[in-house]
Amino acid sequence: VISSGINAEYGGNGIVGAQVPVGAGIAFGHKYKGDGKVCIALYGDGAANQGQVFEAYNLAALFKVPCLFTCENNHYGMGTSDVRAAANPLYYTRGDAVPGIKMDGMNILAVREFTKAVTDWMRAGNGPVVAEVETYRYYGHSMSDPGTSYRTRDEVQEVRKTKDPITMVRSMMVEGELATEAELKELDGECRKIVDDATKFARESPELDTHEMFNTIYTDMDGSRIRGSDSMTYGIHSP
């Protein structure tokens, strides 16, 4: 859940789809305060069938709150094709009284322009929007998921080849004469070095002390007591 402003990332949720009504509530707060801010509640196609999602749509529409309900449709949820999991896999149409729109989530420029237009529309007092952002994940949902039992390797490679967002932006930059292939290749090498150096540092560094678990969690919380995994464990937050 993401809200307008600095330090406005409200994180995810341990319950599938539970961040959606949280987003509606945050958006209600923005309307109540009249601060001109909006909230973006993100969830996957796997969570789109949860009942609380539709409850959030309903309340958001009733109160016309500025919430962008964004379904990131990677087509496979945790490992089940969207057409096998949903009777209506056109997720952008499922808001009932909430208008919906579908867009290409692999095109960074389309995402930028779409987000700007919709958030401006919501700030004008028009209420919530349901967005279906079509995307794809190349790997499994988790370490226990090889990602190949419900799709073919050829399919994954085809998406990488034809729809990869980084490759697409790279082509746009070259065609628009914003950068040359040589410059992008040099930048790619620099990025790889940063990743390699960070990986080497992490592997060679000693294990952190347990008190580090309480550090750099929140902003403006230095010196505060942070609860641990049980009611008897506390630590002091530090930067």
N, C-alpha and C positions, 0 to 999 in steps of 0.2 A: 504494500500500500504506500503510495507516494503522494504527498501533499505539496502545494506550492510553498516556496520559501526555503530558507536555509535550515539544515538539520530537520527536515520534514519527511524522513524515510521511516515509516512505521513498521517495516519488516514483514515477515510472513506469518504463518500460523501453523501450529502442529496438527490442527484439524483441517481436513481437506475442504477447501472452499470457505472456511470461516473468516478469511480476511475480507471477503466481499461485503458482508454486512458491516464490518468494522469500517470499511471505506465509505459506505453510505452514511454511517454515523459521523465520520470526520467531515464529510461534505455538508451534512446538516449543520455541524458546528460552524463551518464557514458561512453558510447562509444566515444562520442565527446572528453571527457577529457582523455580517455585512462587510467582511474584509476583502472581498473580491477574489478570493483564492478558490482553487478547485482541487479535487482529489481524484487520483487515478488508482483504481482497484484492479490489480492484475490476477488472473487465474488461468489455468490451463483447460484444454478441452476435456481432460479427465475429471476436473472438478465442476464442469459446467452443468452437470445433471443433479447436483446437490440441491436439496430443497431450500436451504437458506439463501441461495443465490436468487431464487425467484421471489422470496420474501423481501430481499433487499431491493430488487427491481421495483416491486410494488410500492414500498414506502418511499423510495427515492422519487418515483413518479408523482405520488400524492403530494409530497412536499416540494417538488421541483428543485431538488438539491443538485449542485454542480459536481456530479460524480461521473467519471468516464469508466464504465465497466468494460474492461479490456480482456477478452478471451484470446490468449496466445495459443492458437490452434496448430500444434505440431503433428496432428493427425493420428497420433498413436497413444496419447495419454501415458500410462505407465507401461503399456505393451499391448493395448487393444486398439484396433483401428476405430476411428471415430464413427464410421458407418456401421460398425457392429455394436458400439456402445450407446449411440443416440438414435432415436427414431427420427429426429430432425437434426442432422448435423450442420445445418445452416445456422450457426450460433448467433449471428448478428440479427436474425429474425425472431429471436426467442424472448425479446423484452416486452412483448405485448404492447402496452401503452408507451413504452420507451423506444424512441427511434433507434434504428441500428444501421451500421455501415460495415462493409468488409473491405479490407485493404491488404496490399502486399507488404508483409512485415520484413521481407528480405531486401527491400529497397529503402535505404536510409533516407533518401530525399523525400520519398513518398511518406514515410513515417513522420518526418519533421513537419511537412506541410499539413498533413492530416491532423497532427496533434495541435498545431497552432490554430487551424480553422475551427476544430471542435471545441477547444478550450475557450476561444473567443466567443463562440456560440453559447456555451454554458454560462460564461461570465455575464452575458447579456440577459440572463434570467430565464433561459429556455428549458432548464431542467437537465436531467441525465441523458446519457447516450450509451448504447451498447455497441462495442466495436469488436469485430472478429479480425484479428491480426494473423494472417496466414504465415506460418514459419515452418521450421524443420529442425530436428536435432539429429546430428550425425552419429552420436554415441547412444549407449543404453541409458535408461532412466537412472540407474544406480550401478554400483560396482558388481552387483549380482546379475545384472542384465546385459548380456552380450550385444543386444540390439539387432540380432540377426534371425531370431526365431519367428518373428512376425513380419519380416520384410526381407528383401534380397539385398545383397551387397551391391548389385548393379543399380538398384534404385537409389541407394545412398550416394554412389559415385556420380550418378546422373544429376542429382540435385547439386552436389558439390561443383560439378562442371558447368551447369547452366544457371544456377540461382544463388550461388554463394554471395552474401552481401559484401564481403571484403573484396572479392574479385570484381564484383560489379562496380564498386566505388573506384577501384583501381583503374578500370577501363574508362569510367567517366572522367577521371582526372587526366588521363593521357589524351583522350579524345577532345577534352575541353582545354588542353594545353596548360593545365594547372601544374603539371609535373611531367617529367620524362620517365621512361622506363628505367633509365640508369639511376635517376634520383630515387625512385621507389625501391629499386633493388638495394641501394645503399641504405635506405631507411629500414628495410626489412632486415638487413644484416645487423644494424644497430639494435633493433628490437630483440632479435634472437640472442645477441650478446647480453642484453639486460636480463633476459629470462634465464640464460645459462648461468650468469653470475649469481643471481638470486637463488637459483636452485642449489648451486655449489655452496653458497653461504648457509642455507638452511640445513643441508645435509651434514656439513662440517661443524655446525654450532652445537653446543651442549644442550641437554634437555633443560627447559625452563623450570624455575621453581614454581610451586603451586600458587603462590601469591600473585603470579603474573596473570592468572585467570580473572582477577578482579580489576585489571588495568585496561585503560583505553576502551571502555565499554560505552560510556555516555559522555556527552559534552557538559561542561559546567558542573561536574560532580566530584571534583577533586576533594579528597578528605572525607567523602561520604562513606557510610557503611553499606556494602553490597552483600546481599544474601547469597549464600552458596547453594549447594545441591540439597541441603536440608535446613530446617529451622534453627539448628545449632551452630551452623557454620557461617561466618561473616568475614569479609575482608575490607580493607580500606582502599577506595578507588584512587588511583594516581594516573597521571598522563602517560 
